[in-house]
Amino acid sequence: MFRRTQTTADDSPASATDPKPAGKGRPTPKRRDAEGRRRQPVNAPNNRKEAYKQLRERQANDRVKAREGMLRGDERYLPARDKGPVKKFARDWVDSRRVVSQYFLPFSLLILLLTWIPFPTDVRGYVYVAVITIGWPIMMVGVLLTSIWVSWKVKKLTAEKFPGESLKGVGFYAAMRALQIRKLRFPPPTLLPGGRPVPPKK
């Protein structure tokens, strides 16, 4: 009589209890693809002027970074003459001591100032004799002897501590550092006189 209409599987709605497909249903993205999406796009310069501006900004940032690294004593940013464990040992040895030669520049400045001061005529003669004919020669002899001693001592100690390293110029390097005013030394000292570490700047 009446025929039942057969419904196909395609026309029936999906049951709510149907299991979900196994897995995430999508391939896992590769690491380089995920990192690539996180990266910011590179803004290419539109003209030569903009390219030059970007170049100057990069160079300025590199100079700031290099200066900060040199002030920290980072080996990556130091000049070739300051690199290596031998030079680091020479700097620390000089910085941890007070030597006569480090007062050479302040003493020279003092002598220059004394020659400019308008002393009375009878006093000026005594000042010149005391400073120029007595004080200056004594200071020069002290600086010379100190430089020779510093050079010899540092070469001797570095030869014992670094037997396989090149010691070329390390004595002269230490003697020249000992001539400099402590606050003007570069790289900056990491040790105080007596061997204590320099406290970090706040």
C-alpha positions in Angstrom: 0.0 0.0 0.0 2.1 2.9 1.2 5.8 2.5 0.7 8.1 3.8 3.4 10.6 6.3 2.1 14.1 5.2 2.9 16.4 7.9 4.1 20.0 7.6 3.2 22.9 8.1 5.6 23.9 11.3 3.9 20.5 13.0 4.6 20.4 12.1 8.3 21.9 14.6 10.8 25.0 13.6 12.6 24.4 12.2 16.1 25.7 14.2 19.0 27.3 11.1 20.4 29.5 10.5 17.4 33.1 10.3 18.4 35.4 13.1 17.4 38.1 12.4 14.9 41.3 11.2 16.3 44.1 13.8 16.8 43.9 17.6 16.4 42.4 17.3 12.9 45.3 19.4 11.5 49.0 18.9 11.0 51.4 20.2 13.6 53.2 23.3 12.2 56.9 23.1 11.8 59.1 25.1 14.2 60.5 27.4 11.6 57.0 28.2 10.3 55.8 29.1 13.8 58.9 31.3 14.4 58.5 32.9 11.1 55.0 34.0 12.0 56.2 35.6 15.2 58.9 37.6 13.6 58.2 41.2 12.7 58.4 42.0 9.0 61.5 43.8 7.9 60.8 47.3 6.7 62.9 47.8 3.7 64.0 51.4 3.0 62.0 53.2 0.3 64.9 55.4 -0.8 68.5 56.0 -0.3 68.0 58.7 2.3 65.9 56.3 4.5 68.5 53.5 4.0 71.3 55.8 5.1 69.2 56.8 8.2 68.7 53.2 9.2 72.4 52.5 8.7 73.4 55.4 11.0 71.0 54.2 13.6 72.4 50.7 13.5 76.0 52.0 13.7 75.1 54.3 16.7 73.5 51.3 18.5 76.6 49.2 17.8 78.9 51.9 19.1 76.8 52.2 22.3 76.8 48.4 22.8 80.6 48.2 22.1 81.3 51.0 24.6 79.2 49.4 27.3 81.0 46.1 26.7 84.5 47.8 26.9 83.5 49.5 30.1 82.5 46.1 31.5 85.8 44.6 30.4 84.1 42.2 28.0 86.8 40.5 26.0 84.6 40.6 22.8 84.7 44.4 22.7 88.2 45.2 23.9 90.9 46.3 21.4 93.5 43.7 20.4 96.2 45.3 22.6 94.0 44.6 25.8 92.8 41.1 25.0 93.9 37.9 26.5 94.5 36.5 30.0 98.1 37.8 30.1 97.0 41.4 29.6 94.1 40.9 32.1 96.6 39.7 34.7 99.0 42.6 34.0 96.1 45.1 34.5 94.9 43.5 37.7 98.4 43.4 39.1 99.0 47.1 38.4 95.5 48.2 39.6 95.8 46.3 42.9 98.9 48.4 43.9 99.9 52.0 44.5 103.1 52.8 42.7 105.2 56.0 42.4 104.7 56.4 38.6 100.9 56.8 38.9 101.5 60.2 40.5 103.7 61.5 37.7 100.9 63.3 35.8 99.4 64.9 38.9 102.9 66.0 40.0 103.6 67.5 36.5 100.3 69.4 36.6 101.2 70.7 40.1 104.6 72.0 38.8 102.8 73.7 35.8 100.4 75.5 38.2 103.2 76.6 40.5 105.0 78.2 37.5 101.8 80.2 36.7 101.2 81.5 40.2 102.5 85.1 40.5 104.6 84.7 43.6 106.6 87.6 44.9 110.0 87.9 43.3 112.0 86.8 46.4 109.6 83.8 46.9 109.5 82.7 43.3 113.2 81.9 43.3 112.8 79.5 46.2 109.8 77.8 44.6 111.6 77.2 41.3 114.6 75.8 43.1 112.5 73.5 45.3 110.2 72.3 42.6 112.1 72.3 39.3 115.7 71.6 40.4 114.9 69.2 43.3 111.4 67.9 43.1 111.2 67.3 39.4 114.5 65.3 39.1 113.5 63.2 42.1 110.1 62.4 40.6 111.6 61.5 37.2 114.1 59.1 38.8 111.3 57.6 40.8 109.1 57.1 37.8 112.0 55.5 35.8 112.9 53.1 38.5 109.2 52.2 39.2 108.6 51.6 35.5 111.6 49.3 35.2 110.5 47.4 38.3 106.9 47.0 37.2 107.9 45.8 33.8 110.3 43.2 35.2 107.9 42.0 37.9 104.9 41.6 35.6 107.0 39.8 33.0 108.4 37.4 35.7 104.9 36.7 37.2 103.2 36.2 33.8 106.0 33.8 32.7 105.3 31.7 35.7 101.5 31.8 35.5 101.1 31.5 31.7 104.0 29.3 30.5 102.3 28.7 27.1 101.2 32.2 26.4 103.0 34.9 24.4 104.5 37.6 26.7 105.5 40.0 24.0 105.0 43.6 25.2 103.4 42.7 28.5 106.1 44.5 30.6 105.8 47.7 28.6 102.0 47.4 28.7 102.0 47.2 32.5 104.6 50.0 32.9 102.4 52.3 30.7 99.3 51.5 32.7 101.1 52.3 35.9 101.9 55.8 34.6 98.2 56.6 34.1 95.9 58.2 36.6 93.8 55.5 38.1 90.4 57.0 37.1 91.6 57.5 33.5 92.8 53.9 33.0 91.2 51.9 30.2 89.8 49.2 30.5 88.6 50.5 33.9 90.2 48.8 36.9 88.4 45.8 38.4 90.5 45.7 41.6 91.1 48.3 44.3 94.5 48.9 45.8 95.0 45.9 48.1 93.3 43.5 45.8 89.7 44.0 46.8 87.1 44.0 43.9 85.7 47.3 42.7 82.2 47.6 44.0 79.5 47.7 41.3 78.2 51.1 40.4 74.7 51.8 41.6 
